[in-house]
Every structure is written in structure tokens, then in C-alpha cells.
Amino acid sequence: MLGKNWAEAFGPLFIIAFLCTPVSAQTTNACRADLKHLTLPASAQVNDGDELTPLKFLFSKDGDDIYSAIPSGRSHNLTWISNHGIRVIIVYQDEQARQKTINILRQPGVMAGIYGPHAPLENLKFAVVHLVQEGDVIVGDEHQILTGSWAVKGISCFEPQACESHPHQDFCAEGPYMGSPIVPCVLPGLHAAGNEDNWIGDMAIYKQLKPYWDPQFVRTIKAMQKVLKEYANESVGR
């Protein structure tokens, strides 16, 4: 999951779209603090629809904090997971590990194309890893979801929200009634979707990655399957 080991091994398979602009001289204290250590909120805005996705801390290893991001709500169930996959969030807390990841992404041939405007690569702090079931998927099959193999379909990289140079403004009704004034508002939770201004870029992976030789990846899959078991038990009562 773009950890120190398998990012190096699979680097040539990535075509990454990044805009690497210099870090602003007016980087705020809040931005610098979040680049040093980022504490995630309880939920996130990810590419899973219009509901907030709960975040759950799984473990820390090699300077990375690993979180699950599995959507909740009646519209999300095991069938939905089979069709859309699940997501893991990696926070690069250790500065040496963060800089090593940035250097990997700068290697010749790894980066291609520009989709702008985006955040600078120098502000990389966390990544959202999209996992999908591997092989012949039986949609909604609990046993396969909880015991089967998973592969990396995509990775999106982000800077902390405090580092956004031009924060995106959404508009919300000031009150709950028809005709209430519309005012700027900030979406709650961690901004972790491709349409947010803290998005740096996506990795387009031609071939799904299955780095089961990497202990961190294996540990992540096992931890996610435990969370999915809890999710399956909760889904029964919905």
C-alpha cells in the first residue's frame, strides 16, 4: 500500500498523475503541524457516495498509521462491497518514511501527465488505497469476502486539509427549512476524494497489485477482514 517495501518493487507499474509545484512560502503553522503528525477524524469524505465513511485505526508499522475506511448505512452491504471494493488509508507519520515515499514518486518514468490544479507532492501526508476482490467474485458472498484474496486497484494521494492553498467551498442551507439562506460550508470529516482541493493525484495501475509477500500488506488484509466480519454482523440487523 505504497509502503516502503512494495512501492519500490512495483514502481515501474505505476503511471502517476501529479502536479509537483513548489511548497508555498506561506505554508501555515497548521499545515506544518499536520505534515509533522496528522490526526484523522472519525469519518471521511471518500469516493463511496454521499455518506460519511467511518474511519477505524488498525495498526502502526514502519512509520505508517493504517486505517480502514468502510462505508456504513443501509445502502451499503456485502453486495455493495463486492461490486465497489473497500478502502484503506495510510498516514505517513514518520518524516523519513514520508520523504522516502515522495522520492519514490519522483523517480523518472514513475510520474506521467498532469491533472491540475493539485496540491504539491511535497505536501504528501496520506494515501487512500482502493482494494478489490481477486479472482472469480461471487457477489455478496460473505465467506469469499472474509477469507478470499484482495488486490490493489488504485491509490490516491493527498495533502492535509490545512495545507490547501485554495480551499474548496461547498454551499449549505443555513437552516433546515425550505428557502433557508445558502451559505459557504465545509464538508465534515477527512477530505479524501479526488474532487477535493487537497488531492495530489492518482496512480493508474494497469495491472492489479497483489503484494502478498509484503508483511504490511498481509497484516492489513487480515485486519480489514476482521473489520469486515464486524461489518457483516452489523449488516444482518439492517
N, C-alpha and C positions, 0 to 999 in steps of 0.2 A: 504494500500500500504506500508506495513511494517512501518506504523506509530506507535506511542507509544501505541495506544489502541488495534487495532485488531491484531498486531503482537503477543501480549501476548496471546490473546484468541485462535488464530489459530496455535500457535507454534507447538503443537503436531502433526499437519497435515503435517508439513514440513519434508522433508528429504533433507538436505542441504549438498552440497559438498564444503568443504573449506579446504585449507591448512593453518593452523594457525602457521606461523613461526614468530619468534621474530622480532620486528621492528629493522631495521638496525641501528647500532650506527652511520652510516654515512648518516643519513637522511639529505637531503639538506634543505637549507633555503627555497627554492621554494616549496618543499614538505610540510614543516611545515606551510608555509603561506597558501597553498591550503587546508590543513587539517583544518585550522582555518576558512577560508572563501574561497569558490570556486565560481568563476565567470564563467558561461558557455559561450561558443562561440555561434555564430548564428546558427550553424549546428552541426550534429553529424554523426559519422560512427556507424550505428546500424545494426542489422541483417535483413535489409529490402532491400537487393540488393546492387548494386554498386553505388548508387547515395547518395549524402549527404542529410540527413534528417533535415529539418529546425526545430529549437527549438523555442518555444514560452513560455515566462513566463506566468503562470496562476495566482498564488497567493502564499502567505506565511501563514503558520499556525503551531503553536506549535514547532517552531524552524526549520521547513522544508520549502524549496522552491520547488514548484511544477511546472514542465514544460511539455508541450505537445511535442511529437516527432512523427509527422505525415508526411510520405514521400510525396514529390512532384514529378512532372514530368509526361509526357504523359503516361508512363507505369503504373502509379498508379491512380486508380479511385475508385468509391464506390464498384465496384465488387471486386477489389483487397482488399479493407478494409474488406469486408465481409469474404473473404477467409483467410486473414492473420491477421486481428485484428489491433490494434493500440497500441502505447506505451506511457507511462508516465514516466518522470524522476523525482525522488525525491532526492534533495540535502539536506543532514543533516548538516545545517549550525550551529545550536546551539550545543555546545560541550556536554552539559548534555544529550540532546536527542540522539546525536551520540553514546555516551558511553552506554546509556541505550539500544540502538538497538544492539550494539556489545555484550553486556551482555546477551541479549535475545538469540542471535545466538550461544552463548557458552553453553547454558543450556544442561544438559545431555539428550540424546535422540533426540535433535533437529538436530545435525550435524551427518552426516554419509558419509563415503567414502572420498577419496582424489583424486582429479584430478590435477596433478601438471605439471610444476611448476606454482604457482599462487602468487598473491600479498598477504601480510599478512592481516588477518582480522582486526588487529589493525588500519590499514590504511583505513578502510571503510569510504567513503565520499558520494557516491551516488548510487542509485539503479535504474534499468530500469524495469518497471512493464509492462508486456505484458497483454493487455486486449482483450478479445474476446466477440462476441455477445453471449447472452444466449438464450437457447430455440431453437425452430424451425426457422432456419435462412432462410430468402428469400434473396438469393444472389443479392446484388446490390440495395436492396430496400431502398430508401432514408428515408422514413418515419420510418422504423424499426431501421435504423442506428441512426437517430436523436432523437428518443423517446424511443427506447427499452432498455432492461437491458443489462449490461455488467458484465463480471466476470473476475477474475484474473486467468490467465492460468500459468504464471511463473514470477519469479523475478530473476534478475541477479544483483550482487553487484560488485562495482568497487572502486579502489583507484584513486586518482588524477594522471594524466599522469606524473606530476612532481615527483611522488614517485616511478616510475618504476625503479627497480634495474637493469634490463636488457632490455632497450627499444627495441622494435621490429623494425627492419629496413625493409622497403619496397624499391623497386628499381623502379626508374622512368627514362624515357628518358630525357636527358639534353636539348634537343631541340625538335621541333615539326616534324622533318623530319625523313624519313626512314634512319636508320643507325646512328642516333644520339647516343652519348655515354650514357650508362646506369649508373646512379649514385644513391647512397642511398638518400632516401627522406622520409619525414614524412607525413603521411596522414593528411589532414586538418580536422578541426572540433574536437569535443569531441570524444574520443575513448570509445565507449560504446557497443562493440560487444564481443562475447565470445572468439574470437580468438586473442584478444589484450592482451598485457602483463600486463595491469592494471586490468584485470579481476580477481576477487577474487573467485567467484564461483556462481553456480546457485542453486535455490531452485526447487526441483522437487515436484510439488504439485499433489498428487494423485486425489484429488477432487477439482474442480474449486471453488475458494472462491468468495462469494457474500456478503461481509460485509456491506450491506446497512444500518445497524444500526449505522455505524460509520459516524459521520458528515463530517469528512475529506474526506472519500471515496465518499459520496454523492455529496459533493461540487466539487470534482474532476470530477466526471462523468458529472455533469451539465456544468462545464467549458469546458470539452472536447467536449460535444455535440454542444456547441456554436462554437468551433473551427471547428468541422466537418461541421456545416452549412455553414461557410465561405468556407470551402474546397469544398463542394458540388457546391456552386455557381461558384467557380473558375473552377471546372471540366467541367461545361456546355460549357465554352468557349474554351476548349482544342480540 
